[in-house]
Amino acid sequence: MSLEDITLGLFAASNGLRIAAYVPQIRKAAIDENGASAISYATWLLFLLAHLSTIAYALVNREDGWLAGCFAANAPCCTLIVVIAFRNRCRHTRRLRQASCLATGVQVEAHSIGAGAG
């Protein structure tokens, strides 16, 4: 077995584990009761940018569809974490606003929250 084969095997194995490692983050973002506050948009968007740039590098500079495919599998996972966290934070913020309104006795219609003037 050549060094090239060994490094390819290590890369494939670690990338497979990385795909599996997204599952707990996706789950945590989805079920967190505090609006997915532990999920950093900046970190996950940076990971997404790194995956997208690696895909471009693999296709343009290396003409390596296999490498691009590996990182193409990672990019949707990062996107999913950001989207789920965003949705969860919006939902959490809405609940906090409603609880605050109930505590102060102020009545707010659902359609007026976040609506602009006009």
Secondary structure, DSSP 4 states (H G I P E B T S, - for coil): --HHHHHHHHHHHHHHHHHHHHHHHHHHHHH-TTSSTT--HHHHHHHHHHHHHHHHHHHHTS--HHHHHHHHHHHHHHHHHHHHHHHHHHHHHHHHHHHHHHHHT----GGGTTPPP-
